[in-house]
Amino acid sequence: MKKTLLCLALISSMMTFFVHAQKISGDVDFWSNYPHDQLADELVSRMSDEELLAQILMFGWAGAEPSDILNSWVVQRGLGSVKVFGWNTDDIKKVAYSVRTLQKEAASRKFKIPLFVATDQEGGWIRHVKGETSDTPGNMAIGASGYPIDSYYSGFYINREIRALGINMNFAPTIDIYTNLDSTVIGPRSFSDNPDNVGILGEAFARGSIDAGVIPTAKHFPGHGDTSLDSHGKLPQIKIDEKTLYSRELVPFKYLIDAKIPAIMSGHLSFPLIESDGTPASLSKKMLTDILRGQLGYKGLIITDDMMMNGATIFAGSFHRAVTMAIEAGNDIIISSTTASLNDNMWTQNIHKMKTSDEFRTIVKNAARNVIRAKLEYFKSENHAPLYPDENTIYEFIPDRDGEKFFLEQACRGLSAYKTGTAFPYRESNNDRLLIAGPFLSLYSEGRKRYPNSSTFHFSYELRHDDSNLDNWNAVNLVSVARGYDTIIITVYDRHTANIAKRLKGLGKRIIIFSIMSPVHILKDFEWADTILCGYSYSSYSFAALFGALNGEIPVTGKIPLNVR
């Protein structure tokens, strides 16, 4: 009997192998019923050079709806992926409609390969899909609470919202370590300055994203946290050696790789002590193929940051050359925030290289195979974003009702007290005149829920320029108004608002500072303030938590996730 069962098992195994290994003949498309590896191999073997290259490109569009040129890339070329940027998302019904339209166009082609539709919905400061989506406390608030469960549910609820729009890939979590406190591009997007904490919280966020049905993408490899420069404008140089790279920057990525993160974004970041000619990591074969793939054993997709950023194009000398270098380095998907023309040099030069270099064509073919294999794994699973979202039903899911309750609780757990004095807790008194100063409507509305007799002073949120005249004008007016009040609550979130708040020193008033975004701006020259509370974002949830704590309703239990003392 045992021999019979063994023989039957062997025959079954051989039949399964034969079925899986048989040559596919006749028509085949993405939805054909074959094992993923075999079907991916078959599809790329039947694709033209043009189809292979298009499959590894991801384009964005300007305006509320996709342009004619983007539609042409999908219909005529078989574009592999699109990205929803923050300048076209105020109307989420149009976002869902656009995604549905583009996916139908992709399905009309012979291979019927669906699109990856991506965005940056990190939570907190970076929220590219706007409209009615949740404006959340963000990563640094999660780091302040220190609970992985907060990170998991942030990833879960954020991504459950964008899933309803048909968005199936999110460029989050950000697992850059907040090493350089002068950073203006990472700041509160980071969980912490502790590599292990960043890794643990990033892994939890990614798991929440996967459970919500959206592909997470860890970024920015190999780490953007130790520079004050923004790679949108310049190529940052991070002058650390390999020992520091492995013991600090790469630690969070190791956590995510061990957890089988499906995608990692390469950053436009130069490490001259490791790559001596200064090649950005996004264009570096050593960084992506040798270190990320070879030494760290990463198996998932590698996706560039936006190739229109100066950090990539300036080094390469041109956009089309940057794309070539990114492909040769080992990226599987190349992102451009704008849609190239059909005959752009990026296209013609790389197609020419495919036709004249077998090695380059093989690299492109392998990347296209990786993308299609990942799509098969995702779209043929039981948990994926809808291919054809219904814009008429999205308000059943956005904002996420369970998420609304969670984000308020998360904001409360993440609150931190840098300093408390006689104004903490602060309860409204008929004898005390309160002024609330800042640029946020939700600041005023949440404040008046506790302090209905308070007054407000508004200054512009956009103070980001080198000219200090506007800072001075706001400060002079604030001081003039503040003289008529006893207690002033003011938000501080950058160097401009810090300069404005410092002008309140010496007025003889009780000053309460709500530090939002990064807390680094309240670390110097604010010892004179009575109370400083940290909320880490300008979300209405964060303001509700800040005022609730100030009023003595909730305890302040979070810890500033930076070494600031």
Solvent accessible surface area in square Angstrom, and as a share of the most:
residue,aa,sasa,rsa
1,M,173,0.77
2,K,174,0.74
3,K,166,0.70
4,T,75,0.44
5,L,96,0.48
6,L,127,0.63
7,C,72,0.43
8,L,103,0.51
9,A,61,0.47
10,L,107,0.53
11,I,92,0.47
12,S,62,0.40
13,S,66,0.43
14,M,119,0.53
15,M,123,0.55
16,T,65,0.38
17,F,147,0.61
18,F,140,0.58
19,V,76,0.44
20,H,84,0.38
21,A,62,0.48
22,Q,71,0.31
23,K,171,0.73
24,I,6,0.03
25,S,90,0.58
26,G,55,0.53
27,D,151,0.78
28,V,11,0.06
29,D,29,0.15
30,F,0,0.00
31,W,105,0.37
32,S,23,0.15
33,N,149,0.76
34,Y,65,0.25
35,P,46,0.29
36,H,49,0.22
37,D,72,0.37
38,Q,35,0.15
39,L,0,0.00
40,A,0,0.00
41,D,71,0.37
42,E,29,0.13
43,L,0,0.00
44,V,5,0.03
45,S,70,0.45
46,R,82,0.30
47,M,11,0.05
48,S,50,0.32
49,D,17,0.09
50,E,58,0.26
51,E,19,0.08
52,L,0,0.00
53,L,0,0.00
54,A,0,0.00
55,Q,5,0.02
56,I,0,0.00
57,L,2,0.01
58,M,0,0.00
59,F,2,0.01
60,G,0,0.00
61,W,4,0.01
62,A,75,0.58
63,G,38,0.37
64,A,47,0.36
65,E,78,0.35
66,P,23,0.15
67,S,42,0.27
68,D,123,0.64
69,I,58,0.30
70,L,0,0.00
71,N,35,0.18
72,S,25,0.16
73,W,0,0.00
74,V,0,0.00
75,V,66,0.38
76,Q,116,0.51
77,R,39,0.14
78,G,11,0.11
79,L,5,0.02
80,G,1,0.01
81,S,0,0.00
82,V,0,0.00
83,K,11,0.05
84,V,0,0.00
85,F,12,0.05
86,G,20,0.20
87,W,131,0.46
88,N,8,0.04
89,T,2,0.01
90,D,109,0.56
91,D,64,0.33
92,I,0,0.00
93,K,78,0.33
94,K,79,0.34
95,V,1,0.00
96,A,0,0.00
97,Y,95,0.36
98,S,1,0.01
99,V,0,0.00
100,R,55,0.20
101,T,44,0.26
102,L,0,0.00
103,Q,3,0.01
104,K,105,0.45
105,E,34,0.15
106,A,4,0.03
107,A,33,0.25
108,S,85,0.55
109,R,52,0.19
110,K,125,0.53
111,F,18,0.07
112,K,81,0.34
113,I,18,0.09
114,P,6,0.04
115,L,0,0.00
116,F,0,0.00
117,V,0,0.00
118,A,0,0.00
119,T,0,0.00
120,D,11,0.05
121,Q,5,0.02
122,E,3,0.01
123,G,8,0.08
124,G,5,0.04
125,W,69,0.24
126,I,30,0.15
127,R,44,0.16
128,H,43,0.19
129,V,0,0.00
130,K,70,0.30
131,G,31,0.30
132,E,79,0.35
133,T,7,0.04
134,S,11,0.07
135,D,39,0.20
136,T,2,0.01
137,P,0,0.00
138,G,7,0.06
139,N,5,0.02
140,M,1,0.00
141,A,1,0.01
142,I,3,0.01
143,G,12,0.12
144,A,4,0.03
145,S,18,0.12
146,G,43,0.42
147,Y,115,0.44
148,P,61,0.38
149,I,98,0.50
150,D,0,0.00
151,S,0,0.00
152,Y,46,0.17
153,Y,78,0.30
154,S,3,0.02
155,G,0,0.00
156,F,35,0.14
157,Y,25,0.09
158,I,7,0.04
159,N,0,0.00
160,R,78,0.28
161,E,2,0.01
162,I,0,0.00
163,R,65,0.24
164,A,17,0.13
165,L,0,0.00
166,G,1,0.01
167,I,0,0.00
168,N,2,0.01
169,M,0,0.00
170,N,0,0.00
171,F,0,0.00
172,A,0,0.00
173,P,1,0.01
174,T,0,0.00
175,I,1,0.00
176,D,1,0.00
177,I,5,0.02
178,Y,1,0.00
179,T,43,0.25
180,N,40,0.20
181,L,60,0.30
182,D,104,0.54
183,S,9,0.06
184,T,96,0.56
185,V,15,0.08
186,I,0,0.00
187,G,2,0.02
188,P,11,0.07
189,R,25,0.09
190,S,0,0.00
191,F,0,0.00
192,S,4,0.03
193,D,45,0.23
194,N,59,0.30
195,P,29,0.18
196,D,67,0.35
197,N,70,0.36
198,V,0,0.00
199,G,0,0.00
200,I,73,0.37
201,L,7,0.03
202,G,0,0.00
203,E,64,0.29
204,A,15,0.12
205,F,1,0.00
206,A,4,0.03
207,R,109,0.40
208,G,0,0.00
209,S,0,0.00
210,I,56,0.28
211,D,59,0.31
212,A,4,0.03
213,G,1,0.01
214,V,2,0.01
215,I,14,0.07
216,P,0,0.00
217,T,0,0.00
218,A,0,0.00
219,K,3,0.01
220,H,11,0.05
221,F,0,0.00
222,P,0,0.00
223,G,3,0.02
224,H,5,0.02
225,G,2,0.02
226,D,35,0.18
227,T,8,0.04
228,S,48,0.31
229,L,72,0.36
230,D,52,0.27
231,S,2,0.01
232,H,106,0.47
233,G,37,0.36
234,K,130,0.55
235,L,42,0.21
236,P,0,0.00
237,Q,97,0.43
238,I,1,0.01
239,K,143,0.61
240,I,16,0.08
241,D,67,0.35
242,E,73,0.33
243,K,165,0.70
244,T,39,0.23
245,L,0,0.00
246,Y,51,0.19
247,S,74,0.48
248,R,59,0.21
249,E,4,0.02
250,L,0,0.00
251,V,24,0.14
252,P,0,0.00
253,F,0,0.00
254,K,72,0.31
255,Y,65,0.25
256,L,1,0.00
257,I,19,0.10
258,D,116,0.60
259,A,30,0.23
260,K,169,0.71
261,I,5,0.02
262,P,44,0.28
263,A,0,0.00
264,I,0,0.00
265,M,4,0.02
266,S,0,0.00
267,G,1,0.01
268,H,0,0.00
269,L,0,0.00
270,S,0,0.00
271,F,1,0.01
272,P,29,0.18
273,L,113,0.56
274,I,11,0.06
275,E,31,0.14
276,S,106,0.68
277,D,99,0.51
278,G,9,0.09
279,T,12,0.07
280,P,0,0.00
281,A,1,0.00
282,S,0,0.00
283,L,8,0.04
284,S,1,0.01
285,K,120,0.51
286,K,68,0.29
287,M,2,0.01
288,L,0,0.00
289,T,47,0.27
290,D,68,0.35
291,I,2,0.01
292,L,0,0.00
293,R,59,0.21
294,G,57,0.55
295,Q,116,0.51
296,L,31,0.15
297,G,33,0.32
298,Y,6,0.02
299,K,182,0.77
300,G,19,0.18
301,L,7,0.03
302,I,0,0.00
303,I,0,0.00
304,T,0,0.00
305,D,20,0.10
306,D,17,0.09
307,M,0,0.00
308,M,81,0.36
309,M,8,0.03
310,N,62,0.32
311,G,0,0.00
312,A,0,0.00
313,T,25,0.15
314,I,119,0.61
315,F,71,0.30
316,A,17,0.13
317,G,65,0.62
318,S,38,0.24
319,F,41,0.17
320,H,51,0.23
321,R,99,0.36
322,A,0,0.00
323,V,1,0.00
324,T,8,0.05
325,M,31,0.14
326,A,0,0.00
327,I,0,0.00
328,E,59,0.27
329,A,2,0.01
330,G,21,0.21
331,N,1,0.01
332,D,4,0.02
333,I,0,0.00
334,I,3,0.02
335,I,1,0.01
336,S,3,0.02
337,S,11,0.07
338,T,67,0.39
339,T,27,0.15
340,A,11,0.09
341,S,60,0.39
342,L,38,0.19
343,N,115,0.59
344,D,43,0.22
345,N,86,0.44
346,M,1,0.00
347,W,11,0.04
348,T,54,0.31
349,Q,82,0.36
350,N,0,0.00
351,I,17,0.09
352,H,112,0.50
353,K,63,0.26
354,M,2,0.01
355,K,120,0.51
356,T,92,0.54
357,S,33,0.21
358,D,122,0.63
359,E,130,0.58
360,F,3,0.01
361,R,73,0.27
362,T,71,0.41
363,I,50,0.25
364,V,0,0.00
365,K,62,0.26
366,N,83,0.43
367,A,4,0.03
368,A,0,0.00
369,R,55,0.20
370,N,53,0.27
371,V,0,0.00
372,I,0,0.00
373,R,63,0.23
374,A,26,0.20
375,K,0,0.00
376,L,0,0.00
377,E,93,0.42
378,Y,21,0.08
379,F,4,0.02
380,K,65,0.28
381,S,47,0.30
382,E,181,0.81
383,N,58,0.30
384,H,49,0.22
385,A,1,0.01
386,P,49,0.31
387,L,29,0.14
388,Y,94,0.36
389,P,2,0.01
390,D,67,0.35
391,E,26,0.11
392,N,111,0.57
393,T,47,0.27
394,I,2,0.01
395,Y,91,0.35
396,E,122,0.55
397,F,105,0.44
398,I,0,0.00
399,P,30,0.19
400,D,8,0.04
401,R,139,0.51
402,D,85,0.44
403,G,0,0.00
404,E,62,0.28
405,K,140,0.59
406,F,17,0.07
407,F,0,0.00
408,L,73,0.36
409,E,69,0.31
410,Q,1,0.00
411,A,4,0.03
412,C,29,0.17
413,R,75,0.27
414,G,1,0.01
415,L,3,0.02
416,S,2,0.01
417,A,41,0.32
418,Y,37,0.14
419,K,67,0.29
420,T,66,0.38
421,G,31,0.30
422,T,111,0.65
423,A,1,0.00
424,F,58,0.24
425,P,61,0.38
426,Y,5,0.02
427,R,143,0.52
428,E,54,0.24
429,S,47,0.30
430,N,147,0.75
431,N,140,0.72
432,D,29,0.15
433,R,129,0.47
434,L,6,0.03
435,L,1,0.00
436,I,0,0.00
437,A,0,0.00
438,G,0,0.00
439,P,14,0.09
440,F,23,0.10
441,L,141,0.70
442,S,29,0.18
443,L,0,0.00
444,Y,20,0.08
445,S,59,0.38
446,E,18,0.08
447,G,0,0.00
448,R,108,0.39
449,K,139,0.59
450,R,60,0.22
451,Y,0,0.00
452,P,88,0.56
453,N,113,0.58
454,S,9,0.06
455,S,37,0.24
456,T,46,0.27
457,F,25,0.11
458,H,109,0.49
459,F,3,0.01
460,S,45,0.29
461,Y,52,0.20
462,E,110,0.49
463,L,0,0.00
464,R,120,0.44
465,H,66,0.30
466,D,137,0.71
467,D,76,0.39
468,S,72,0.47
469,N,105,0.54
470,L,63,0.31
471,D,10,0.05
472,N,72,0.37
473,W,157,0.55
474,N,4,0.02
475,A,2,0.01
476,V,74,0.43
477,N,51,0.26
478,L,0,0.00
479,V,20,0.11
480,S,72,0.47
481,V,60,0.34
482,A,0,0.00
483,R,148,0.54
484,G,37,0.35
485,Y,45,0.17
486,D,42,0.22
487,T,0,0.00
488,I,0,0.00
489,I,0,0.00
490,I,0,0.00
491,T,0,0.00
492,V,0,0.00
493,Y,6,0.02
494,D,11,0.06
495,R,129,0.47
496,H,8,0.04
497,T,0,0.00
498,A,6,0.05
499,N,66,0.34
500,I,1,0.00
501,A,0,0.00
502,K,66,0.28
503,R,103,0.38
504,L,2,0.01
505,K,113,0.48
506,G,78,0.75
507,L,35,0.17
508,G,80,0.76
509,K,51,0.22
510,R,82,0.30
511,I,5,0.02
512,I,0,0.00
513,I,0,0.00
514,F,0,0.00
515,S,1,0.01
516,I,0,0.00
517,M,9,0.04
518,S,6,0.04
519,P,0,0.00
520,V,26,0.15
521,H,52,0.23
522,I,1,0.01
523,L,42,0.21
524,K,154,0.65
525,D,87,0.45
526,F,5,0.02
527,E,119,0.53
528,W,59,0.21
529,A,0,0.00
530,D,26,0.13
531,T,0,0.00
532,I,1,0.00
533,L,1,0.01
534,C,0,0.00
535,G,4,0.04
536,Y,4,0.02
537,S,3,0.02
538,Y,51,0.19
539,S,1,0.00
540,S,46,0.30
541,Y,35,0.13
542,S,1,0.01
543,F,0,0.00
544,A,16,0.12
545,A,1,0.01
546,L,0,0.00
547,F,0,0.00
548,G,2,0.02
549,A,1,0.00
550,L,0,0.00
551,N,32,0.16
552,G,37,0.35
553,E,90,0.40
554,I,47,0.24
555,P,100,0.63
556,V,39,0.23
557,T,84,0.49
558,G,8,0.07
559,K,154,0.65
560,I,27,0.14
561,P,16,0.10
562,L,11,0.05
563,N,126,0.65
564,V,23,0.13
565,R,195,0.71
